[in-house]
Amino acid sequence: MTHELDEALDRINHAARTADAPLDDVRARVLAAAAAEQGPQRTGRRSRRWLLPVSAAAAAALVVGVVATNGAEAPRRGDDVAAGTPTATSAPQVRLISAQEALNTAADAIKAVDPVLAPGQYRYISAHSWNAHGTQFGAPAGDPDQSPRGFTYLKETAREVWIPQDQSQDWLERRSWLPGLEWLGGNVPRSEAPEPKALDTDTGERRGKCGDFFPASQPTKLCGDPTDWDNPEFYTTLPRDPQAVVEYLRTATAHRGSAPATMFHWGVELLRAGLMPADLRASWYRALALLDGVQVHDQAVTLDGRTGVAIGIQDEKERRDLIVDPATGEFIGERTVAGPQPHYPWIAPGTVTGYSSITTKVVDGIGQTG
C-alpha cells in the first residue's frame, strides 16, 4: 500500500448502486438549490494520477493518466468553452455553494446495498481515458534562464477489468489504445512534436489470479491482500466513521505533509478505483466534506451522459475535482484542472487537463460488458 501511495504521490500531476426510479426531478431540485446559493468567484501496474516531477536539466517523458467520456472530445483549455456549459470541458468556475452540503446530500442519497455476486458472476469496472503524453526539455546550456520547452498530447485509451466472485480465480484486464488524439499545448511547433506511441503494456488482454496481470512486477500480488487498493478486500479494512476516514487520509499522506489538497487527491484516487462499497462511499463523502478548503467549482459537469457537481480543493499547480451526483450519491468520475501556476509554461491556468468517467456493474461472464 505504501509503495502504491508513493507511486501516486510522486506523480502529482461506478455504476450507480441505487434504485432505477426516475431521478431527474430530484437531481434538478438539488442542482437548483445549489445554484440559488451561488455567487461569483472562481509500470505494468495501473497508472496513477499524479504528475511526475521532471528535472529541468534533462528531457523527460511524461505519461499522466486522465480519463474522458464515451464519444466526448478531449479536454480543451477552459477559456475555449462557454462558462456553464454542462460538459467536462466547461470552464472551471469556483461557485459560492456549499461543497459540504453537496457531499452530505450525496451521502444521504446512498440507500442501496451493493449487489452480492453469485458464483460465475464478475464485477466489471470500465474507465474510458485520455492519457497525457509529452516531453519537457531543459533550458539550453547557454541560456539557463530560458523557460523549459516541451509539449503535451492527450491520447484516448481504455481499461476494463473483470473480477470474479471467487477472487482466487482468473481476473481479466483489457487495455485499449483508442483512435482519439488531441494537442493540449506546447511551446514547440506541433510539427516537431512526435505523437505518442503505444507501449506493450498499453494494449492487449491479460489474465491473472487475484489480479496478478504482470507477475514479474514487484511487489507480488497476493490473493485477498488487505493492503492492495486494487483488491476488494482492501476496502473492508477502512473505517466507516467520517472523522476516522479523515485521520486515515491524514496518516496515509503524512510523509507528504498531509495538506488538505493532498488528502483530497488521495481520497478521489481511491474512489476512482471503482471498488469502494456503498456504505464506505457515504462515509468517504462526509469525510471529504470535512477537509479545509473544499468547495464546489462547477455545478454541472457531464461525464459519459451523467451530470454531477465538481468539488475540489484549489492548489497552486493543479486541482483534482470529484464529480458526484448529489441526487443519487453516484460517483461519476473526476477531473484535473491546471492551477494558477501550472506545472508547464505551455498549459494555461484553468485548463482542464483531464477527466474520468468510471462505471461498474455486475456481469454474468468474463469479458461481458452488459
C-alpha positions in Angstrom: 0.0 0.0 0.0 2.8 2.4 0.9 4.6 1.6 -2.3 1.5 2.4 -4.4 0.8 5.6 -2.4 4.3 6.7 -3.0 3.9 6.0 -6.7 0.7 8.0 -6.8 2.1 10.9 -4.7 5.2 11.1 -6.8 3.1 11.7 -9.9 1.1 14.8 -8.8 0.0 15.5 -12.0 -19.2 3.2 -10.7 -22.0 2.1 -11.5 -24.9 3.7 -9.7 -25.8 1.4 -6.8 -29.2 3.0 -6.4 -32.7 2.0 -7.5 -33.8 2.6 -11.0 -36.5 5.1 -10.0 -36.7 8.4 -12.1 -34.3 10.9 -10.5 -34.4 13.8 -12.9 -36.7 15.9 -10.7 -34.6 15.1 -7.6 -31.4 16.0 -9.4 -32.9 19.2 -10.7 -34.0 20.3 -7.3 -30.6 19.6 -5.8 -28.7 21.5 -8.5 -31.2 24.3 -8.5 -30.9 24.7 -4.7 -27.1 24.8 -5.1 -27.4 27.4 -7.9 -29.6 29.6 -5.9 -26.9 30.0 -3.3 -24.0 30.6 -5.7 -22.3 33.9 -6.3 -19.4 34.9 -8.5 -16.0 33.5 -7.5 -13.9 31.4 -9.3 4.9 0.1 -15.0 2.7 -2.7 -15.7 0.6 -1.7 -12.8 -2.3 0.6 -13.3 -1.0 4.1 -13.8 -1.7 6.6 -11.0 -3.0 10.1 -11.5 -0.2 12.2 -10.0 2.2 14.3 -12.1 5.8 13.0 -12.3 8.2 15.8 -11.3 10.6 16.5 -14.1 14.1 17.8 -13.9 14.7 21.0 -15.9 18.2 19.8 -16.6 17.2 16.9 -18.9 14.4 15.8 -21.2 11.8 13.5 -19.6 8.8 11.7 -21.0 5.5 12.4 -19.3 2.7 9.9 -19.1 -0.2 11.0 -16.8 -3.4 9.0 -16.8 -6.6 11.0 -17.4 -10.0 9.7 -18.5 -12.7 11.0 -20.7 -16.2 10.1 -21.8 -17.6 7.9 -24.5 -18.0 10.0 -27.6 -16.8 13.1 -25.9 -14.0 15.4 -27.1 -10.7 15.5 -25.3 -10.3 18.2 -22.6 -9.6 21.7 -24.0 -8.5 25.0 -22.5 -11.1 26.3 -20.1 -11.5 29.6 -21.9 -12.4 27.8 -25.2 -15.8 26.8 -23.8 -18.6 29.0 -22.6 -19.0 29.1 -18.9 -21.8 27.0 -17.5 -21.9 24.6 -20.5 -22.7 21.2 -18.9 -19.8 19.3 -20.3 -16.5 18.1 -18.9 -14.8 20.8 -21.0 -16.6 23.7 -19.4 -14.5 26.5 -18.0 -13.8 25.8 -14.3 -15.5 28.3 -12.1 -15.4 28.4 -8.3 -19.0 28.6 -7.0 -20.0 30.0 -3.7 -22.2 27.0 -2.9 -21.6 24.5 -0.2 -19.4 21.6 -1.0 -20.3 20.2 2.4 -24.0 20.3 1.6 -23.4 18.6 -1.8 -21.3 15.8 -0.4 -23.5 15.2 2.6 -26.6 15.2 0.4 -24.8 12.6 -1.9 -24.0 10.5 1.2 -27.6 10.7 2.4 -28.8 9.6 -1.1 -26.9 6.3 -1.0 -29.6 3.9 0.1 -28.9 0.7 -1.9 -26.9 -2.3 -0.8 -24.2 -3.5 -3.0 -25.2 -6.5 -5.1 -23.7 -9.8 -4.0 -22.0 -11.7 -6.8 -23.3 -15.2 -7.5 -20.9 -18.0 -8.5 -19.8 -17.4 -12.1 -20.6 -13.6 -12.0 -18.0 -10.8 -12.3 -17.6 -7.3 -11.1 -16.9 -5.2 -14.2 -15.0 -1.9 -14.0 -14.6 0.4 -17.0 -12.6 3.6 -17.5 -12.5 5.4 -20.8 -9.4 7.5 -20.8 -7.5 10.4 -22.3 -3.8 9.9 -21.3 -1.5 12.9 -21.4 1.8 12.1 -23.2 4.5 14.6 -23.7 8.1 15.7 -23.2 9.8 18.6 -21.4 13.3 19.7 -22.4 15.6 21.5 -20.0 16.8 25.1 -20.7 19.7 25.3 -23.2 23.2 25.2 -21.6 24.0 28.6 -22.9 20.8 30.2 -21.7 19.8 28.7 -18.3 17.2 31.4 -17.7 15.1 30.4 -20.7 11.9 28.6 -19.9 11.8 24.9 -20.4 10.4 23.7 -23.7 8.0 20.9 -24.4 4.6 19.8 -25.4 1.6 17.7 -24.3 -0.8 15.5 -26.2 -3.9 13.8 -25.0 -4.3 10.2 -26.2 -7.5 8.2 -25.9 -7.3 4.8 -24.1 -9.5 2.5 -22.2 -9.0 0.0 -19.3 -11.5 -2.7 -18.4 -11.3 -5.2 -15.5 -13.4 -8.3 -14.7 -13.1 -9.5 -11.1 -14.7 -13.0 -10.4 -17.0 -13.8 -7.4 -14.2 -16.2 -6.3 -11.3 -13.8 -6.4 -8.8 -16.6 -6.3 -9.8 -17.4 -9.9 -8.6 -15.6 -13.0 -9.3 -11.9 -13.4 -9.2 -10.3 -16.8 -7.8 -6.9 -17.8 -8.2 -5.4 -21.2 -6.3 -2.3 -22.2 -7.1 -0.5 -25.5 -5.2 2.2 -27.4 -8.1 4.1 -29.0 -8.1 6.5 -32.0 -8.5 9.8 -30.3 -5.6 12.3 -30.2 -5.6 15.9 -29.2 -3.0 18.6 -29.0 -3.2 20.1 -25.5 -0.4 22.6 -25.9 3.3 23.2 -26.3 6.0 25.9 -26.9 7.4 24.0 -29.8 5.7 23.6 -33.2 3.3 20.6 -33.3 5.1 19.5 -36.5 8.2 19.0 -34.3 6.3 17.1 -31.5 6.2 13.4 -32.1 2.8 11.8 -31.5 2.7 9.2 -28.7 3.2 5.5 -29.5 1.7 2.6 -27.6 3.9 0.6 -25.3 3.4 -3.1 -24.9 1.6 -2.6 -21.7 -0.9 -0.1 -23.2 -2.8 -2.7 -25.2 -3.9 -6.3 -25.0 -5.7 -8.7 -22.7 -4.1 -10.3 -19.6 -5.4 -12.8 -17.1 -4.1 -13.5 -13.7 -5.4 -15.0 -10.4 -6.2 -12.3 -7.9 -5.5 -9.6 -10.5 -1.8 -10.5 -11.0 -1.7 -9.4 -14.6 2.0 -8.7 -14.5 3.6 -11.5 -12.4 7.1 -10.2 -13.0 6.3 -6.8 -11.4 7.0 -6.0 -7.8 5.6 -6.2 -5.2 3.9 -9.5 -5.9 0.1 -9.6 -6.0 -1.4 -11.7 -3.2 -5.0 -13.0 -3.1 -7.1 -11.0 -0.7 -4.3 -8.6 0.1 -5.8 -6.0 2.5 -3.1 -3.5 1.6 -3.7 -3.6 -2.1 -6.3 -0.9 -3.2 -6.9 -2.8 -6.4 -8.3 -5.6 -4.3 -11.9 -5.5 -2.9 -10.5 -6.8 0.4 -8.7 -3.6 1.0 -11.9 -1.6 1.4 -13.2 -3.9 4.2 -10.4 -2.7 6.4 -11.1 1.0 6.1 -13.0 2.9 8.8 -16.7 3.9 8.3 -16.7 6.9 10.7 -16.1 10.1 8.7 -13.7 11.6 11.2 -11.8 8.3 11.3 -11.6 8.4 7.5 -10.1 11.9 7.7 -7.5 10.6 10.1 -6.8 7.7 7.8 -6.2 10.1 4.9 -4.0 12.2 7.1 -1.9 9.3 8.1 -1.7 7.9 4.6 -0.3 11.2 3.3 1.8 12.1 6.4 5.1 11.8 4.6 3.8 14.3 2.1 2.7 16.8 4.7 -1.0 15.9 4.8 -2.1 19.1 3.1 -5.9 19.1 2.6 -5.4 19.1 -1.2 -3.2 16.1 -0.9 -5.6 14.3 1.3 -8.5 15.1 -1.1 -6.5 13.9 -4.1 -5.8 10.6 -2.4 -9.4 10.2 -1.4 -10.5 10.8 -5.0 -7.9 8.3 -6.2 -9.4 5.5 -4.1 -12.9 6.4 -5.3 -11.6 6.2 -8.9 -10.6 2.6 -8.4 -14.3 1.7 -8.7 -14.2 -0.8 -5.9 -15.5 1.2 -2.9 -18.7 -0.3 -1.4 -21.8 1.9 -0.9 -21.6 2.2 2.9 -17.9 3.3 2.7 -18.6 5.7 -0.1 -21.2 7.5 2.0 -18.7 7.9 4.9 -16.0 8.9 2.3 -18.1 11.8 1.0 -18.8 13.0 4.6 -15.0 12.8 5.3 -14.0 14.8 2.3 -16.6 17.4 3.2 -14.7 18.0 6.5 -11.4 19.0 4.8 -10.3 22.6 4.8 -10.8 24.5 1.6 -13.2 22.1 -0.1 -15.7 23.9 -2.4 -17.8 23.4 -5.5 -16.0 24.6 -8.6 -18.7 23.7 -11.2 -22.4 22.8 -10.5 -23.0 20.9 -13.8 -20.3 18.7 -15.3 -21.4 15.9 -17.6 -19.3 12.8 -18.0 -20.4 9.9 -20.2 -24.0 11.2 -20.1 -24.1 11.6 -16.3 -24.2 15.1 -14.8 -22.8 16.0 -11.4 -21.2 18.6 -9.3 -17.4 19.2 -9.4 -15.9 19.5 -5.9 -12.2 20.1 -5.1 -9.6 22.0 -3.2 -7.6 24.6 -5.0 -3.8 24.2 -5.2 -1.1 26.2 -6.8 -0.2 23.7 -9.6 -3.4 21.8 -10.2 -6.7 20.9 -8.7 -8.3 17.5 -8.5 -12.1 17.5 -8.7 -14.5 14.9 -7.6 -17.6 14.6 -9.8 -20.7 13.4 -7.9 -24.4 13.3 -8.4 -25.9 14.7 -5.2 -29.3 13.3 -6.1 -28.1 9.6 -6.2 -24.8 9.6 -4.4 -23.3 8.2 -7.6 -19.6 8.7 -8.1 -19.4 9.8 -11.7 -15.7 10.5 -12.1 -13.1 13.1 -11.6 -11.1 15.7 -13.5 -7.9 17.7 -13.2 -7.6 21.4 -13.7 -4.4 23.5 -14.0 -3.9 25.8 -11.1 -2.7 29.4 -11.1 0.9 28.3 -11.6 0.6 25.2 -13.8 3.4 22.6 -14.0 4.3 23.5 -17.5 4.5 27.0 -19.1 2.5 26.0 -22.2 -0.5 25.0 -20.1 -2.8 28.0 -19.3 -4.3 28.3 -15.8 -7.8 26.9 -15.7 -7.1 24.4 -18.4 -9.0 21.1 -17.9 -6.1 18.7 -18.3 -8.0 15.5 -17.9 -11.2 13.9 -16.6 -12.5 10.4 -15.9 -15.8 8.6 -16.1 -15.8 5.4 -14.1 -18.5 2.8 -14.4 -19.0 -0.5 -12.6 -21.6 -3.3 -12.9 -22.2 -7.0 -12.3 -22.0 -9.2 -15.4 -22.6 -12.9 -15.9 -19.4 -13.9 -17.6 -15.8 -12.9 -18.0 -15.4 -10.5 -21.0 -19.0 -9.5 -20.9 -19.9 -5.8 -20.6 -23.7 -5.9 -20.1 
